[in-house]
């Protein structure tokens, strides 16, 4: 299964926003700069995250984005579904019923066993993503960071974080 690169950008952006001070926001341009990605492409994903209730948007020249929920309440599945949509990754088109000599209809009374297997796998995949929160991702990073990653993030936020009223 291949997820679009927007999923990676969205997860990293939400993780970055989890480090903001209370009442602060970060602009889409700053998020894009920090991750070395296109602002216009990232904006599409930030809007999807906002529409899904994961991010709050603060309009205006001093505006930007912040988390709409606590990091412990945002799962990787929430982010994937916001960016990629809720449709399953595998879509059965019933090609088993096509061709020059299709089998009789009685063989198609049950769902395709291939589609069933793929949907079972998708349920496991989604369940695993639902178990992992942005807070978990932050905690895992803290365990391996010798301070270098935190210092880089803090230095960037010191320059780009915008204080707003909540």
N, C-alpha and C positions, 0 to 999 in steps of 0.2 A: 504494500500500500504506500502510495506517495502522497504526502500532504504538500500543499503549496507553500512557498517560502514565506507567505504572509503569516502562516501559523507561527513560525519561528520568530518573526519580527514582533508579532503580537505578544507572545509569551515573554520575550525579553523586555518589551516596552512596559507591560504590566508589572513585571518584576522590578524594573527601574522605578516606576511610579510608587511601588510599595515602600520605597525608601524616602519618600518626600516627608517633610515636616508637616505637622498639622496645619491646615489652612493654606497650603501651597499647591501650586500647579506647575506643570512643565509643558512647554509648547511642543507642538508636533515637530517643528524645525529642530528644536534641541534634542528631542528623542532620536530623530533621524540622524543628526550630526553625531551623537554619541555612538550609534550603531553603524555609521558609515553606509546609510541606505537612503533611498529616494524619499523625500518628504511627501511628494504627491502620492506615491504608492502606499506609504505608511498611513497617510490620512484616511484612505479608503478603509483600512483595517481598524484604525482608531474610531472611526464613525460606526463601524459594525460593533465594536466593543461597547461603545456608548449606547447604541440601540439595544443591545442585549442587557443593559443595566450593570455592566462591569465597570465602566468608566463614567465619571461625571465630566461634562464639558462646561468650562467657564468662558463665556464669550468676551470679546473686546481685546484691545491691544495688550492688556496685561493678563489675558486669559490663557487657557491651556487645558490640560487634562489632569485628572487625579482619580484615584480609585473611588468607586461608588460603594464598595463594600470592604470589609476587613480582608486582608490577604488570606486568612484562614478560611474564608468563605468563598474564595474564587478558586475553582479547580481547573486543571488543564483541560478537562472535557468542556467546561464552560467556554473557554477561549477557543478551542477547536470548533465547537458548534457555532460560535459567533462568527468566526472567520469563514469556515467552510460550509456552514449550513447543516441542517439536521438530517439530510438524506444519507442513507447508508453508502459506504464507499463502493460496494458491489451492487450493481443493478442487473438483475436477471431480465433478459429480453426474450426469453423462451425460444431460443434458437433451436432447441430440440424438436420443436414443432414445424420447423421449416424444411426445405429441401425437396428433392423431386419425389420422394416416396415416404411421406411422414407416417409415423405409427398411428394406430387408431386412438381416438380421443380418450378411451378408458385408461391409457397409460399416463394421461396428464391430469387425472383427478386430484392427485397430491402435488404439492409444490415440488419443484425441481430439487433433487437431493444435493446438487451442487450449490444452488442458491441457499438452501437450508444450512449447509456446512459453512458457507461464507458468512451468513448472518449470525450463526453461533460464535464464530471467531470475532465478529464485530462486537457482539455483546461483551465478550471477555476484554477486548481492547478498550472499549468505552468504560467498562467497570474499572479497569486499572487507571485510566486517566481521571476518573471521578474520585479516586482515592488520593490523588496527589494535588495539594493546594499550592498556591503561590508562597504561602508561609513555609511549607515543606521545602520548596525549592530554595528559598532563602536560607533556611536552616542547614540544608545540605551544603550550600556554597560556603557558609560560615565555617563549617567543619574543615574544609580543605584550604580555605584562604589563609595565607600567612599575614594578611593585612594589605597586600598589594592591590587586590581587586577592590576592597572597601575604600582604600585611599583614592584610587582612580575615580570611583563613583562619587565619593564625597567632594573631591576637588571639582568635578564637573557640576554637581548640584550646587555648590557654593557660587558658581558663576551664573547658572541658568535657572535656578529655582525662583519662582515668582510667588510672593506672598499675596494672598487674597483673603477677603472675608469669607467665612464658611457659610 
